[in-house]
Amino acid sequence: MKKLIIGIVAGALLLGSGCQSNSEESSTPESSIELTQTIDAFGVVKSKKIEDIRIDFPAVIEKVHVKEGENVNKGDLLFTINYDKYKEEISAKKLELHRLKSNLQNDKLELDKLEQDLSKLQSHLANKSYPEIKKLSNELLVAEENYTKALEEFNAKKSLFESGTISKSELNTLERNVQSYKNNISIIENNISTLEYNLQKEIEQLQLSINLKSSSKTLNDENLSSLKNTINLMKEKLNKDYIDENKIISSIDNAIAYELTYVEGESISPSQKLISLMNHEEIIVETNIPEEFIKDITLGSELTISPQADRSKTYTGKITYIASNAVRRNGETTIFVETSIDNDDGFLMPGFNVNLQIDMD
């Protein structure tokens, strides 16, 4: 239980008197009282630098090289682990990445070829330059020319027939020729239309193939990006300052290893830390001050620290942090406070219980 101790130091000035030949003088006694008030509290030494070592990938503890409460320095070996399966997973994903890159390259080549073919066919259709259409167009010109000549000849012979110069049989032959050339024109025009229709269908099919291939490429691009991110995240899990190949090492100097949670042969769970490291040089004191005294302290208030481990030792410090909220525990409302240890000599250890005497402002 916290308590208030008031120390009163009193001092009185000595009375003095002097004698003169003609007169006698007396002095009036004076006194002053100086009050020093302190708040007694209990605290615990804590480390400002604590690191929980965690492994968030599949692994097994092969060997434990550290004991609970052991002092370790940066680089000291803590555990040997086996994570061969995890490395195999990374290798498999790298192979998958290589396959996806190859597929993407093939998709790009195929897509480029399809787009070139499409552009070529579209140009042929627009300019009627497709070889078969061009050939039929030339044949159509010849057929139209033959038809015109045959029709002119028929019209000329028709007058002769009417004058009796040629026979009906000769005129009919000429008429059949005209109709034959006309039919030939229709056949060629139909062939051209059929070719243009087929060409349009081929263009549409190419466009569909391009769309499908583009969708496939987009999907492969997304899969590639996702796989790259996955591999990077898997590698990042290995990129810790306390992981050195299959060794787990201390990442801080002058640390105490505590809360060792695994034994040899045990599988590591991402939700459970391997161990905690606590730096025992960067230490502070944590305490809780009753609410009735919180008004009497401020940041910078000076204090004396006495460890229960050796009551002959004392240390000085100052209040460095006062919480902004109060907490009720065991029927008492207190405020969390942190203090510095200004003259630490290496004796104090995290977890030590200490008595505090805080000067009241």
Helices and strands as residue ranges (DSSP letters): E 3-12, E 17-19, E 24-26, E 31-47, E 50-53, E 60-64, E 71-72, E 77-82, H 84-127, H 131-162, H 168-238, E 243-244, E 247-249, E 255-258, E 275-279, E 283-290, G 291-296, E 302-307, E 315-329, E 332-339, E 353-359
